[in-house]
Amino acid sequence: MNKKVTGVLCLVLVIVGVYIQPAFAQQKVEPITLNWAAFIPGSHPEIFGFTKGFINKALELSKGRLAFKFRGGPETFATPDLPKVTQSGIVDISINLSGVLEMVAPGVGGTILSRIPFEEERKNGTYAYMDQLCNKGGLHYMGRLAPSRDLQFFVLFLNKKVEKPEDFKRLRIGTATAGRALTEGWGAAVVNLQMTDYYTAMERGTVDGVSSSTITNWTNSGCQAVTKYLVQPGYFQSSVAVAMNLNTWNKLPQDLQQVINEAMIYSEKVGAEAWAEDRAKSIQKLNQAKVEIYNLSPDTAKWLVDTAYESTWAYQQKRFPDVTPRLRELLSGGK
């Protein structure tokens, strides 16, 4: 091939390259869309916090390689069904009550008994162990939704004032599953309630109080109108966990798995800040409703909190003897 022909070919290749390369560069790779759902409505403040924290951060870090679609709250998937809906892959990510998550990952409900900062849980092996438990049920454990930094996620609402341990023996206290063991430990009569029944039970006097609600959920449902007292201190860590379908997780490239982890770490911090802000607003609502917020004496406060933890750990040990000792070791922080 002579030099003239070679030169012409080279010129052609250069020209073709000029037009072809931008065409390739402009091709958009379709993002991986992850469907997600929650046990609470999309209008709930904690869903807003998850969107602001996790979703937005994951979109930013993935640079368009991930997309998210909200499939709905309890109006779409019943709360007890949500873990299995995630396990089956109908949704990729779900926000669950940890006690409900135990249906597919036995023992994970013990995370409400944490007495260490949620940042420490990632460092000391708690998250790795939680992931191990979730893997058995076809799930990957992502983290907490809106952790409570002061470990006072639940609080006790009453219409009869208590000041010492003996006072609890004359009370009928309503509770969901998460608060049953601690309520029995305090010596009160237990009345099983759904969250939607709290207002009516307090209004009608079928219970003297409720032990398994947060301040924000209490005021969001208007229960301050039928409440006389809020007892301090509160107890336990957030009962809400975020989980992903294990097959979905395993199919993600390693760098996108890292994006999910980093976005979740960021989201937990945002969620903790949002939780504190919402709690402060809820206390204002309680004050406006003339609910008396009072502190127990130091001795009674210690009894209240210690009994709550010990009773609930005993309940967990009875149900999940194989996993509870390790989880308690990780979460107790020497207490």
C-alpha positions, 0 to 999 in steps of 0.5 A: 500500500503506497503512502498516498493510500495510507494517508487517505485511510488514516484521514478517513479513520480520524474523521469517522472517529470524530463522529463515532466517539461522541455518539458512544459517549452520548449513549445513556446507560439505563439505571438500575431501578430499585422498588421500595415500600414501607409499613408507614404511609408515604406522607409520614415524616420519617419517609420524608427523612428517608427520601432526603437522606438515603434516596437523594444521597444514593442518587447523588453517589451513583451518578445516575446508575441507580433509580428508586420507585416508591411502591407504597405504604400499608395501603399497598402492602400490609405491615405483617406481609412486608418482609415476605414481599421483600423476601420474594422480590416484589419490592427490593427494599422495605422499611419494617418494624423489626419485630415483624421482620423477625418472621423471616429473620428470627431474633432481629427484634432484639435491636430495639434493646441497643444501649450503644450509639448507632454509629458504634453498631457498625463498628463493633460487628452488630450490623454484620451479625444482623446481616447474617441473621437476615441472610437466612431469610433472603434479606440484606440488612441495611440499617436503621431508619431514624435512630434515637440518640438518647435511647428513649424511642418509646415513652409511657403515656398515662392517665393515672400518675405513678411515682414508685414501682408499686404504683404500676401494679394497679395499672392496666397498660395497653401495648403492642408486641414490642412493649409486652414483656417490659409492661409485665416486668413492671407488674402492670396488667397487659392489654394487647392493642394495635397502634390504631386502637391507642386513642380509643382505649385511652379515651374510653378508659379501657387502659390507664396508659400505653407503653409502646408508642413514640412521642411523634406517633402519639401526637400525629394521631392526636392522642394528646387530647386523651392523655394526662401524663407523659413519664420520663425517662423513655426507653429503647432504640428505634424499632424500625429496620431497612432491609433489601432483597438478598438477590438484588443486593448480590446482583449489584456491582461492588461499587454500587453496594458501597454507594448503598452503604454510604447512603445508608450511613448518611441517612441514619444521621439525617434520620436521627436529626429529624427524629430529634426535631420531630420529638421537640415539635411533639413535646410542644403539642403535648404542652399545648394540650396540657399534658403533664410531662414529669420525671421519675425519681432517680431510683424509680427511673433506673428501675423502670429502664433496667426492668424494661431491658431485662424483661425484654431480653428474657423474652427474646432469650426464651423465643430465640435462644440461639441468637440472643446471647450474641446480640445482647453481647454486641448491643449491651455496651457493658450494661 
